Structure formats: structure tokens, C-alpha cells
């Protein structure tokens, strides 16, 4: 669904703020448009979206692409601060961010 929304907006110029357009996109992804419309009408996810928007503001998100990498803290420890990557970052930047988040190695390795 994420990919379809990005493609619709950035490649096809579709107004993804239009409910009917969003429902059409959802249908092509196998999402039940009636359930989505109900969730939109009821504001089912509004609080979560507002929380994400506030978090993005704190990080200084001003456009896309933008990636935030974070992890849960180990028991008894403070969580490491999230790492923000602005723009089309090279893979090396993502690798360095993961290494900073997991200095003792990625869990399970």
C-alpha cells in the first residue's frame, strides 16, 4: 500500500488526499475499500497519525525521502536516540546508522 500511494502521488500525480482516489489505490492492493473508508470516516488512526506528525516535526522532517532508524532499548538501559537520514541517502549511510544502533552486532548474528 505504501508503495502504491507513493507511485500514485509521485509518478501519476494523483491527489492522495482525495478519499475516492485513496480507496481506488487501496482496492488495487487488496485492501478492502469499505473497511478503509470506515476507518477514515471514524478517525480510527487519527491519533496515531498525529503522533507520527509530531515525532516528524521533532526530528526536523521537511520532505521526502526521509528515514528514521531506531531500536528498542536493552532491559534496564535508555534507548539510543533515533537516527534520521534525509534525502536519498547512500546505502553506506544506512549501514553506518545500523552499526551505531547495534554497536555489539545485530541481534541474532
KACOR-V819803 format. One record per residue. N is the residue number from 1. PHI is phi as a letter, one per 20 degrees, with the letter a starting at -180 (* if undefined). OMEGA is omega in degrees with one decimal (* if undefined). Layout:
N/PHI/OMEGA + N/PHI/OMEGA
This chain:
1/*/178.9 + 2/g/-177.8 + 3/f/-179.7 + 4/f/178.6 + 5/f/178.3 + 6/f/-180.0 + 7/f/179.8 + 8/g/-176.6 + 9/f/-171.8 + 10/e/-177.8 + 11/d/-174.8 + 12/d/178.0 + 13/m/-179.5 + 14/f/178.3 + 15/f/-176.8 + 16/f/172.8 + 17/e/178.0 + 18/e/-176.0 + 19/g/-179.2 + 20/f/177.9 + 21/f/-179.9 + 22/f/178.4 + 23/f/176.5 + 24/f/178.7 + 25/f/-179.5 + 26/g/-178.4 + 27/f/180.0 + 28/f/-179.2 + 29/d/-179.4 + 30/n/176.6 + 31/e/-179.8 + 32/f/-176.9 + 33/f/179.6 + 34/f/177.8 + 35/f/177.6 + 36/f/179.9 + 37/f/178.1 + 38/f/178.8 + 39/f/178.3 + 40/f/-179.7 + 41/f/-178.0 + 42/e/-177.2 + 43/m/-176.1 + 44/g/-174.7 + 45/d/-176.2 + 46/g/-178.9 + 47/f/178.9 + 48/f/178.7 + 49/f/178.8 + 50/f/177.0 + 51/f/177.4 + 52/f/179.8 + 53/f/179.5 + 54/f/177.1 + 55/f/179.2 + 56/f/178.0 + 57/f/179.5 + 58/f/-179.3 + 59/e/-179.6 + 60/n/178.2 + 61/f/179.4 + 62/c/179.7 + 63/a/178.8 + 64/c/0.4 + 65/f/179.7 + 66/b/-179.5 + 67/c/176.0 + 68/c/177.6 + 69/d/178.6 + 70/b/177.2 + 71/b/175.6 + 72/f/178.8 + 73/f/171.6 + 74/f/179.5 + 75/g/178.1 + 76/n/-179.3 + 77/d/174.4 + 78/f/177.3 + 79/f/175.2 + 80/f/179.6 + 81/f/176.9 + 82/f/178.8 + 83/d/-179.0 + 84/d/176.3 + 85/d/-178.6 + 86/e/176.2 + 87/m/-179.4 + 88/e/-175.4 + 89/f/175.5 + 90/f/-178.8 + 91/g/179.5 + 92/f/178.4 + 93/f/176.9 + 94/f/178.6 + 95/f/179.7 + 96/f/179.1 + 97/f/178.8 + 98/f/177.9 + 99/f/177.5 + 100/f/180.0 + 101/f/-177.4 + 102/c/-175.9 + 103/f/179.7 + 104/e/-179.2 + 105/o/-178.9 + 106/f/-179.6 + 107/g/178.4 + 108/n/178.7 + 109/d/*
